[in-house]
Amino acid sequence: QVQLVESGGELVQVGGSLRLACAASGGTFSSYTMGWFRQAPGKERDFVAVISRRGFATYYADSVKGRFTISRDNAQNTVYLQMNSLKPEDTAVYYCAADVDGLNTYYYDTTKYDYWGQGTQVTVSS
């Protein structure tokens, strides 16, 4: 059973930066496509970013493109989300997710992911 544990969420001011981490255990991390999603209160869980198994391909939601960067360290079984120029609308619970399949055109679809973390709260204060 794969376990994912997110960390790094906190209260930050507008324009600030955070780096989220998601540590995986119980599986073969390097074989998973990894994604980040977020969910604001009263809203659906939305795609943020995805990275392929070896890290050669990444995709981002338009709302975060140019501000967020996803990366992974397969030796450390960890995926990261570097978030810069944070805005109040970035406030949400951030989740990492693992897809046992390779990166495909449905990377934005929550139903494609097999394992989820419990989430970490990011609050951007104005």
C-alpha positions as CSV (number, residue, x, y, z in Angstrom):
1,Q,0.0,0.0,0.0
2,V,1.4,3.4,-1.0
3,Q,1.3,6.1,1.5
4,L,1.8,9.8,0.7
5,V,2.5,12.5,3.3
6,E,2.5,16.2,2.4
7,S,4.3,18.8,4.3
8,G,5.2,22.5,4.1
9,G,1.9,24.2,4.1
10,E,1.5,27.3,6.3
11,L,0.3,30.9,6.4
12,V,2.2,33.2,4.1
13,Q,1.7,36.7,2.9
14,V,0.8,37.7,-0.6
15,G,3.8,37.6,-2.9
16,G,5.6,35.1,-0.7
17,S,6.9,31.6,-1.4
18,L,6.4,28.1,-0.1
19,R,7.8,24.7,-1.0
20,L,5.5,21.8,-0.4
21,A,6.9,18.3,-0.2
22,C,5.2,14.9,-0.6
23,A,7.0,11.8,0.8
24,A,6.0,8.4,-0.6
25,S,6.5,5.0,1.0
26,G,5.3,1.5,0.5
27,G,5.7,1.4,-3.3
28,T,8.0,2.0,-6.2
29,F,8.0,5.8,-6.3
30,S,9.9,6.1,-9.6
31,S,7.2,4.2,-11.4
32,Y,4.4,6.7,-10.5
33,T,3.3,9.8,-12.3
34,M,2.9,12.3,-9.5
35,G,0.4,15.2,-9.3
36,W,-0.5,18.1,-7.1
37,F,-4.1,19.2,-6.7
38,R,-5.8,21.7,-4.4
39,Q,-9.2,22.2,-2.9
40,A,-10.5,25.5,-1.6
41,P,-13.5,25.6,0.8
42,G,-16.7,24.8,-1.0
43,K,-15.0,24.1,-4.3
44,E,-14.0,21.0,-6.2
45,R,-10.5,19.6,-6.1
46,D,-8.5,21.1,-9.0
47,F,-5.4,20.1,-10.9
48,V,-2.3,22.1,-10.2
49,A,0.7,20.3,-11.7
50,V,1.9,16.9,-12.8
51,I,5.3,15.3,-13.4
52,S,6.2,12.2,-15.3
53,R,8.0,9.2,-13.8
54,R,11.5,10.4,-14.5
55,G,10.7,14.1,-14.3
56,F,11.2,14.9,-18.0
57,A,7.7,16.1,-18.6
58,T,5.6,18.6,-16.5
59,Y,2.3,20.3,-17.0
60,Y,0.6,23.0,-15.1
61,A,-2.8,24.6,-14.6
62,D,-3.0,28.0,-16.3
63,S,-3.6,29.7,-13.0
64,V,-0.2,28.7,-11.7
65,K,1.9,28.6,-14.8
66,G,5.1,30.6,-14.4
67,R,4.7,30.8,-10.6
68,F,4.7,27.1,-9.5
69,T,7.3,24.5,-10.3
70,I,6.9,20.7,-9.7
71,S,9.9,18.5,-9.3
72,R,10.8,15.1,-8.0
73,D,13.7,13.3,-6.4
74,N,13.3,9.6,-7.0
75,A,16.2,8.7,-4.8
76,Q,14.4,10.4,-1.9
77,N,10.9,9.2,-2.9
78,T,9.7,12.8,-2.8
79,V,7.8,15.2,-5.0
80,Y,8.0,18.9,-4.5
81,L,5.9,22.0,-5.4
82,Q,7.7,25.3,-5.3
83,M,5.2,28.1,-5.1
84,N,6.2,31.7,-5.8
85,S,4.4,34.9,-6.0
86,L,1.5,33.5,-4.0
87,K,-1.9,35.1,-4.3
88,P,-5.0,34.9,-2.0
89,E,-6.7,32.7,-4.5
90,D,-3.9,30.1,-4.0
91,T,-5.4,29.5,-0.5
92,A,-6.4,25.8,-0.4
93,V,-5.6,22.4,0.9
94,Y,-2.9,20.9,-1.3
95,Y,-2.9,17.2,-2.1
96,C,-0.3,15.1,-3.8
97,A,-1.4,12.0,-5.7
98,A,0.2,9.1,-7.4
99,D,-0.9,7.5,-10.7
100,V,0.5,4.0,-11.4
101,D,0.1,4.6,-15.1
102,G,2.5,6.7,-17.2
103,L,1.7,10.3,-17.9
104,N,-1.3,10.6,-20.3
105,T,-3.7,13.2,-21.6
106,Y,-6.0,12.8,-18.5
107,Y,-3.4,14.0,-16.0
108,Y,-5.9,16.7,-14.8
109,D,-8.5,14.2,-13.8
110,T,-8.7,13.3,-10.2
111,T,-10.2,9.9,-11.0
112,K,-7.0,8.8,-12.8
113,Y,-5.0,8.8,-9.6
114,D,-4.7,5.8,-7.4
115,Y,-3.2,7.1,-4.2
116,W,-3.7,10.4,-2.3
117,G,-2.2,12.1,0.6
118,Q,-4.1,13.8,3.5
119,G,-3.3,17.3,2.3
120,T,-1.5,20.3,3.7
121,Q,-3.1,23.7,4.3
122,V,-1.8,26.7,2.4
123,T,-3.2,30.1,3.4
124,V,-2.2,33.3,1.6
125,S,-3.0,36.4,3.6
126,S,-3.4,39.8,2.1
